[in-house]
Amino acid sequence: MRISPIFTLTAAVLACSACGGDGKPGGAPDAPAGGGLDGPVQVDVNAAPATKLSAYRFFTWDARTTAFTFNDRVVPYDMNTPLFSDDALKQRAIYIPPGAAATYDPESAFDFPVGSVIIKTFWFADDLRTPATSNPRLVETRLLVRHAAGWVPLPYIWDADQKDATFSPGGETRTIAFTDATGAPRTANYLIPARNQCETCHAHQEVVNGPIDLVLIGVKARHLNRTYDYGGTTGAVNQLDHLAALGMLHGAPAAVDAPKAYDFRPIEANGAAAVPAGELDLATRSYLDINCGHCHNPHGVNGVTSQLFLDHTNTDAFHLGVCKRPGSAGVGNGGLVYDIVPGSPDQSILYFRDSTTQVGAIMPLLERSITHQNGSALIKDWIAAMPPLVCDPP
């Protein structure tokens, strides 16, 4: 098993294994949260979903050492430009069964063998500036399990004592108040999706009215092509190179030859103004690709109905929204006419829907009840920087 120092802070925040009865560090140590790693990961695609997340033995954490510990063949990862989910903090990891490997693809999600699992845990703290000391709490862990017929979503909600999570296909909504990284008070109506809502973002339809498959969103070369500190003798290395070195990813080129999305970290630290003018298009297209492009593409349900394609491969200005009337916005257009009016973000439906919190107009449809300030500012700057164009010439 491996301990990841990049999650030293995160682990302290999430730790419960040395909590006393009041949930604070101290007191007699309990069993490691998550059930312990006293054996290999347990994933049986032919069995019913486990009632408790701990049954899979993916990870544990320890309050005393503040280290987040992953079982063998569970590899943590991060993304260049991540999805925004109401400012929730996230921990991501990949599990691939022994003797198996994913197959590299330069554009699409990697092809994973049966029994693989994508693991994503969401958590909050009262103050995101000091999460380790501000009432941190786990909220949910989402699993996508690779079956022979495709990916199967399994949602788990963490129990009140923070020692385990329970299979919860019905989902729920929670009102969560917190202080964000800028010191501003925020209140999110945070959605823990029901199992059948996973299709909203992960749906892929090869042909119109054809069968719908669930596909991965973030586990793609351009999103994973970045450095991660794995600690120990491995240290900070590129994630693609690391997976290849472990024998868990076949066919990958050296990371320097792989595609790469924009690194969003400077924007989160310093705002959209941190993006040089020459990088504004790449930064915004990377943001739209990961936050919108999984639905708004030629094979996404929303893309098919709207003909608005926000995935990074689209090079057609009209399908990007330039002077395009919306195909399915309905009352969500904010009284505006075009998806993008070059030079005029305030007249552009894309900017309105990405920044509003109005029910029925908010985009994305799930995962957001508050505005992602940095993301919306980036889109605003991008549209404002476009050469002005009159969409309705006389």
MOWO-V803724 format. One record per run of one state. SS is the DSSP state (2 for helix, 1 for strand, 0 for the rest). FROM is the first residue (numbers start at 1). TO is the last residue. If there is no record, write none. Layout:
ss from to
SS FROM TO
SS FROM TO
//
This chain:
ss from to
0 1 1
1 2 4
2 5 14
0 15 18
1 19 19
0 20 24
1 25 25
0 26 51
1 52 52
2 53 56
0 57 58
1 59 62
0 63 66
1 67 70
0 71 73
1 74 77
0 78 88
1 89 95
0 96 101
1 102 103
0 104 110
1 111 111
0 112 116
1 117 124
0 125 126
1 127 127
0 128 130
2 131 133
0 134 136
1 137 147
0 148 149
1 150 158
0 159 164
1 165 167
0 168 171
1 172 179
0 180 184
1 185 192
0 193 194
2 195 202
1 203 205
0 206 211
1 212 214
0 215 220
2 221 224
0 225 226
1 227 229
0 230 235
1 236 238
2 239 245
0 246 248
1 249 250
0 251 254
2 255 257
0 258 264
2 265 270
0 271 271
2 272 274
0 275 276
2 277 291
0 292 300
2 301 306
0 307 316
2 317 320
0 321 321
1 322 322
0 323 324
1 325 325
0 326 329
2 330 333
0 334 337
1 338 338
0 339 339
1 340 340
0 341 344
2 345 347
1 348 348
2 349 355
0 356 372
2 373 385
0 386 394
//
